Structures are given as structure tokens and as C-alpha cells.
Amino acid sequence: MKYLFLGAGPSQISPIVYLKNKGVKNIYTLDNNRKNIGHKYAKKSFDISILDTESIITVIKKHKIQCVLSYGSDIGAISQSILSQEGQFKNPDQSIRKLTNKYLFRKFLNETNVQ
């Protein structure tokens, strides 16, 4: 399986390192900061903003990525949900937007009496 991580910053590397330690070799990172530490664990890294979903789709198709992950990044989660419309990635855009916007999330909690 090929994994693409949206983001490679210090707070985002724990799942990357975990997979690497488990022997996973097909780890790709995507982040517009070339100095981020997560890139050193990747088989290949891409200097692309995690908001640039058009370019991310190109990377996914070219490298036949099977799993897109966003860890510790709200905007990465939004991009991941947009990408779900392109393939087998299962994060509906509406739910991610609701979960990453504290006002929408509070409204959802109040409307559903979940607390």
C-alpha cells in the first residue's frame, strides 16, 4: 500500500515514523515547507501546499496512491475530504468542515443534544 501524508511538520510525524518502524516503505509526504522533518522519512516528498487539491490529485494518480492521511492538520483534513470525492478516500467534505469549524461543531452539538 502507498501512503500519502498531507503535511510533514514536527507535530505530524508520529504516524509517519510509526509506519516506517513497521517496515512500510511506500510513504510519501506532501508539504510546501521543504525543511519539515517528515520529508526525511518519505520514499518521495512533494513540495506542494496541502490546500492545492488539484496538484494533490495529480500526485495521487501519477504514483497510484492508495491511502491519503492527514494528521494534526485541520486544513489537511479538509483537503483529504475533497480528495475523497476522487477515489476510495472516505471522508465526506461536509462532515470534516463541520468537525474543523468550532462554530459549526458547537451548533451541531446543540442541535443533536450531544454533550
C-alpha positions, 0 to 999 in steps of 0.5 A: 500500500502507498501512503500519502501524508498531507503535511510533514511538520514536527507535530505530524510525524508520529504516524509517519515514523510509526509506519516506517518502524513497521517496515512500510516503505511506500510513504510519501509526504506532501508539504510546501515547507521543504525543511519539515522533518517528515520529508526525511522519512518519505520514499518521495516528498512533494513540495506542494501546499496541502490546500492545492487539491488539484496538484494533490490529485495529480500526485495521487494518480501519477504514483497510484496512491492508495491511502491519503492521511492527514494528521494534526492538520485541520486544513489537511483534513479538509483537503483529504475530504475533497480528495475523497470525492476522487477515489476510495478516500472516505471522508465526506467534505461536509462532515470534516468542515463541520468537525474543523469549524468550532462554530459549526461543531458547537451548533451541531452539538446543540442541535443533536443534544450531544454533550 
